[in-house]
Amino acid sequence: MIWTLSSGIIFTTLGCEWLYAIHEEYGYLALRNICFQILSLILLLTYVKDESDLLLYTWTTVAGSAGANLINFLRLRKYCTWSLTWRFSWQQHLLPILVLFANSLVNLLYVSADVAQLGVMTSDYYVGLYSVASKVRP
């Protein structure tokens, strides 16, 4: 079951939903998701009958998202072309990658600094109370 659910990560990566979001194709994304979720629901109601069908349930659930992401991957040719590059200039890309890494690191530190400081100053009990209280939205 772990391998089945892990395969969903690969298909999510191949799906490149961010590319379609950049081009604001939300209608396509919504229609694609609705179609595959309905198909997944039909398969689920047809083949999964009791607790012994847990692996079949897992495959059906992953197939719903994997199918949608596979369609995305096949449709990528509309926006980009694929080719192998043997001469790669890594110096050109190093600074933008470092900027993105630094931004991600600073964001992580900013988000978790309050909990870390509270953990140093108080006990785990108060950190737990603060964490739960900060997740509650009015």
C-alpha positions as CSV (number, residue, x, y, z in Angstrom):
1,M,0.0,0.0,0.0
2,I,2.9,2.3,0.7
3,W,4.3,1.8,-2.8
4,T,0.9,2.5,-4.3
5,L,0.5,5.8,-2.4
6,S,4.1,6.7,-3.2
7,S,3.5,6.3,-6.9
8,G,1.0,9.2,-6.5
9,I,3.9,11.5,-5.6
10,I,5.6,10.7,-8.9
11,F,2.4,11.4,-10.9
12,T,1.8,14.6,-9.0
13,T,5.3,15.7,-10.0
14,L,4.7,14.8,-13.6
15,G,1.4,16.7,-13.7
16,C,3.0,20.2,-13.6
17,E,-0.2,21.8,-12.3
18,W,1.8,25.0,-11.6
19,L,2.3,25.4,-15.4
20,Y,-1.4,25.4,-16.1
21,A,-2.0,27.7,-13.1
22,I,0.6,30.2,-14.5
23,H,-1.3,30.2,-17.8
24,E,-4.6,30.5,-15.9
25,E,-6.2,27.5,-17.3
26,Y,-8.4,26.9,-14.2
27,G,-11.3,25.8,-16.3
28,Y,-9.3,23.0,-17.8
29,L,-7.9,22.0,-14.4
30,A,-11.3,22.0,-12.8
31,L,-12.9,20.0,-15.6
32,R,-10.1,17.5,-15.7
33,N,-10.2,17.0,-11.9
34,I,-14.0,16.6,-11.8
35,C,-14.0,14.0,-14.6
36,F,-11.3,11.9,-13.0
37,Q,-12.8,12.2,-9.6
38,I,-16.2,11.0,-10.9
39,L,-14.5,8.1,-12.7
40,S,-12.6,7.3,-9.5
41,L,-15.9,7.4,-7.5
42,I,-17.6,5.1,-10.0
43,L,-14.7,2.6,-9.8
44,L,-14.7,2.9,-6.0
45,L,-18.5,2.2,-5.7
46,T,-18.3,-0.6,-8.3
47,Y,-15.3,-2.6,-7.1
48,V,-14.7,-1.8,-3.4
49,K,-17.1,-3.8,-1.2
50,D,-15.5,-4.5,2.2
51,E,-12.4,-4.0,4.3
52,S,-10.5,-6.7,2.4
53,D,-10.5,-4.4,-0.7
54,L,-8.2,-1.9,1.0
55,L,-5.4,-2.2,-1.7
56,L,-8.0,-1.9,-4.5
57,Y,-9.4,1.2,-2.7
58,T,-5.8,2.6,-2.6
59,W,-5.3,1.9,-6.3
60,T,-8.6,3.5,-7.2
61,T,-7.8,6.6,-5.2
62,V,-4.3,7.0,-6.7
63,A,-5.6,6.3,-10.2
64,G,-8.0,9.3,-10.0
65,S,-5.2,11.8,-9.4
66,A,-2.6,9.9,-11.5
67,G,-4.8,9.8,-14.5
68,A,-5.4,13.6,-14.3
69,N,-1.7,14.3,-13.9
70,L,-0.9,12.0,-16.8
71,I,-3.2,13.9,-19.0
72,N,-1.5,17.1,-17.9
73,F,1.9,15.6,-18.7
74,L,0.8,14.6,-22.2
75,R,-0.6,18.1,-22.8
76,L,2.7,19.8,-21.9
77,R,3.7,19.9,-25.5
78,K,1.4,22.9,-25.9
79,Y,3.7,25.0,-23.7
80,C,7.2,23.5,-23.9
81,T,9.5,21.3,-25.9
82,W,11.8,18.6,-24.6
83,S,15.3,18.1,-25.7
84,L,18.5,16.8,-24.1
85,T,21.3,19.2,-23.5
86,W,24.8,18.0,-23.1
87,R,26.5,21.3,-22.5
88,F,24.9,22.8,-19.4
89,S,26.1,26.2,-18.0
90,W,25.5,25.7,-14.3
91,Q,27.1,29.1,-13.4
92,Q,24.2,30.8,-15.2
93,H,21.6,29.1,-12.9
94,L,23.5,29.0,-9.6
95,L,22.7,32.5,-8.4
96,P,18.9,32.2,-9.0
97,I,18.9,28.8,-7.3
98,L,20.7,30.3,-4.3
99,V,18.3,33.2,-4.1
100,L,15.3,30.8,-4.1
101,F,17.0,28.6,-1.5
102,A,17.8,31.6,0.7
103,N,14.2,32.8,0.4
104,S,12.9,29.4,1.4
105,L,15.2,29.2,4.4
106,V,14.3,32.7,5.6
107,N,10.6,31.9,5.3
108,L,11.1,28.6,7.2
109,L,12.9,30.5,10.0
110,Y,10.3,33.2,10.1
111,V,7.4,30.7,10.4
112,S,9.0,28.5,13.0
113,A,10.9,31.1,15.1
114,D,8.0,31.8,17.5
115,V,7.5,28.2,18.4
116,A,11.3,27.6,18.8
117,Q,11.7,30.6,21.0
118,L,8.7,29.6,23.1
119,G,10.2,26.1,23.4
120,V,13.4,27.5,24.7
121,M,11.7,29.7,27.2
122,T,8.9,27.4,28.5
123,S,7.9,23.8,28.6
124,D,6.3,21.5,25.9
125,Y,2.9,22.0,27.5
126,Y,2.8,25.7,26.6
127,V,4.3,25.1,23.2
128,G,1.4,22.7,22.5
129,L,-1.1,25.2,23.7
130,Y,0.4,28.0,21.5
131,S,0.6,25.7,18.5
132,V,-3.1,24.7,18.7
133,A,-4.2,28.3,19.4
134,S,-2.2,29.7,16.5
135,K,-3.9,27.2,14.1
136,V,-7.4,28.2,15.0
137,R,-8.9,30.7,12.6
138,P,-11.9,32.9,13.5
